[in-house]
Amino acid sequence: MLAGPGVHLLLQRDAAPPPPQVVTGFQVSVLRLANSPGRGLVRVRPDGHVGFQCGADDPAGLTDWLALIGVASHPVRV
Protein backbone atom coordinates (compact mmCIF):
# COMPACT_ATOMS: atom_id res chain seq x y z
CA MET A 1 0.00 0.00 0.00
CA LEU A 2 2.87 2.41 0.68
CA ALA A 3 4.14 1.96 -2.87
CA GLY A 4 1.27 4.04 -4.24
CA PRO A 5 1.47 7.79 -4.82
CA GLY A 6 0.30 10.34 -2.30
CA VAL A 7 0.54 10.87 1.44
CA HIS A 8 0.21 7.93 3.80
CA LEU A 9 -0.94 8.27 7.40
CA LEU A 10 0.11 5.35 9.58
CA LEU A 11 -1.96 5.29 12.75
CA GLN A 12 -1.00 3.33 15.82
CA ARG A 13 -3.61 0.92 17.15
CA ASP A 14 -5.34 3.33 19.59
CA ALA A 15 -4.98 6.57 17.60
CA ALA A 16 -8.12 8.51 16.77
CA PRO A 17 -9.04 8.54 13.08
CA PRO A 18 -8.11 11.74 11.26
CA PRO A 19 -10.87 14.28 10.56
CA PRO A 20 -12.84 13.22 7.45
CA GLN A 21 -12.16 16.48 5.63
CA VAL A 22 -8.41 15.71 5.46
CA VAL A 23 -8.69 12.21 4.01
CA THR A 24 -10.89 12.94 1.03
CA GLY A 25 -9.63 12.25 -2.45
CA PHE A 26 -6.93 9.98 -3.76
CA GLN A 27 -3.95 11.87 -2.33
CA VAL A 28 -4.25 10.61 1.27
CA SER A 29 -4.43 7.00 2.44
CA VAL A 30 -4.89 5.95 6.06
CA LEU A 31 -3.51 2.68 7.44
CA ARG A 32 -3.98 1.46 11.01
CA LEU A 33 -1.08 -0.49 12.50
CA ALA A 34 -3.02 -2.98 14.61
CA ASN A 35 0.14 -4.51 16.10
CA SER A 36 1.58 -1.14 17.21
CA PRO A 37 0.09 -0.02 20.55
CA GLY A 38 -0.19 3.70 21.17
CA ARG A 39 -2.00 6.82 19.99
CA GLY A 40 0.61 8.27 17.65
CA LEU A 41 0.90 8.53 13.93
CA VAL A 42 3.50 8.77 11.20
CA ARG A 43 3.00 10.88 8.07
CA VAL A 44 4.84 9.59 5.03
CA ARG A 45 5.56 12.10 2.26
CA PRO A 46 4.90 11.32 -1.42
CA ASP A 47 8.63 10.68 -1.90
CA GLY A 48 8.51 7.88 0.69
CA HIS A 49 10.27 9.68 3.54
CA VAL A 50 8.76 10.34 6.95
CA GLY A 51 7.43 13.89 6.95
CA PHE A 52 6.32 14.02 10.57
CA GLN A 53 5.62 11.75 13.48
CA CYS A 54 4.05 12.27 16.88
CA GLY A 55 3.36 10.12 19.90
CA ALA A 56 -0.14 11.47 20.55
CA ASP A 57 -3.21 12.53 18.61
CA ASP A 58 -2.57 15.90 16.92
CA PRO A 59 -5.36 16.84 14.48
CA ALA A 60 -4.23 20.49 14.22
CA GLY A 61 -0.65 19.46 13.44
CA LEU A 62 -1.88 16.96 10.86
CA THR A 63 -4.01 19.47 8.99
CA ASP A 64 -1.28 22.12 9.13
CA TRP A 65 1.24 19.66 7.65
CA LEU A 66 -1.16 18.56 4.90
CA ALA A 67 -1.74 22.22 4.00
CA LEU A 68 2.01 22.86 4.02
CA ILE A 69 2.68 20.13 1.45
CA GLY A 70 -0.32 21.13 -0.68
CA VAL A 71 -2.66 18.21 -0.04
CA ALA A 72 -5.16 20.39 1.87
CA SER A 73 -6.03 23.84 0.57
CA HIS A 74 -5.78 25.39 4.04
CA PRO A 75 -5.41 24.25 7.64
CA VAL A 76 -8.63 22.74 9.00
CA ARG A 77 -9.09 23.25 12.72
CA VAL A 78 -11.15 20.77 14.71
C-alpha positions as CSV (number, residue, x, y, z in Angstrom):
1,M,0.0,0.0,0.0
2,L,2.9,2.4,0.7
3,A,4.1,2.0,-2.9
4,G,1.3,4.0,-4.2
5,P,1.5,7.8,-4.8
6,G,0.3,10.3,-2.3
7,V,0.5,10.9,1.4
8,H,0.2,7.9,3.8
9,L,-0.9,8.3,7.4
10,L,0.1,5.4,9.6
11,L,-2.0,5.3,12.8
12,Q,-1.0,3.3,15.8
13,R,-3.6,0.9,17.2
14,D,-5.3,3.3,19.6
15,A,-5.0,6.6,17.6
16,A,-8.1,8.5,16.8
17,P,-9.0,8.5,13.1
18,P,-8.1,11.7,11.3
19,P,-10.9,14.3,10.6
20,P,-12.8,13.2,7.5
21,Q,-12.2,16.5,5.6
22,V,-8.4,15.7,5.5
23,V,-8.7,12.2,4.0
24,T,-10.9,12.9,1.0
25,G,-9.6,12.3,-2.4
26,F,-6.9,10.0,-3.8
27,Q,-3.9,11.9,-2.3
28,V,-4.3,10.6,1.3
29,S,-4.4,7.0,2.4
30,V,-4.9,5.9,6.1
31,L,-3.5,2.7,7.4
32,R,-4.0,1.5,11.0
33,L,-1.1,-0.5,12.5
34,A,-3.0,-3.0,14.6
35,N,0.1,-4.5,16.1
36,S,1.6,-1.1,17.2
37,P,0.1,0.0,20.5
38,G,-0.2,3.7,21.2
39,R,-2.0,6.8,20.0
40,G,0.6,8.3,17.7
41,L,0.9,8.5,13.9
42,V,3.5,8.8,11.2
43,R,3.0,10.9,8.1
44,V,4.8,9.6,5.0
45,R,5.6,12.1,2.3
46,P,4.9,11.3,-1.4
47,D,8.6,10.7,-1.9
48,G,8.5,7.9,0.7
49,H,10.3,9.7,3.5
50,V,8.8,10.3,6.9
51,G,7.4,13.9,7.0
52,F,6.3,14.0,10.6
53,Q,5.6,11.8,13.5
54,C,4.0,12.3,16.9
55,G,3.4,10.1,19.9
56,A,-0.1,11.5,20.5
57,D,-3.2,12.5,18.6
58,D,-2.6,15.9,16.9
59,P,-5.4,16.8,14.5
60,A,-4.2,20.5,14.2
61,G,-0.6,19.5,13.4
62,L,-1.9,17.0,10.9
63,T,-4.0,19.5,9.0
64,D,-1.3,22.1,9.1
65,W,1.2,19.7,7.7
66,L,-1.2,18.6,4.9
67,A,-1.7,22.2,4.0
68,L,2.0,22.9,4.0
69,I,2.7,20.1,1.5
70,G,-0.3,21.1,-0.7
71,V,-2.7,18.2,0.0
72,A,-5.2,20.4,1.9
73,S,-6.0,23.8,0.6
74,H,-5.8,25.4,4.0
75,P,-5.4,24.3,7.6
76,V,-8.6,22.7,9.0
77,R,-9.1,23.3,12.7
78,V,-11.2,20.8,14.7
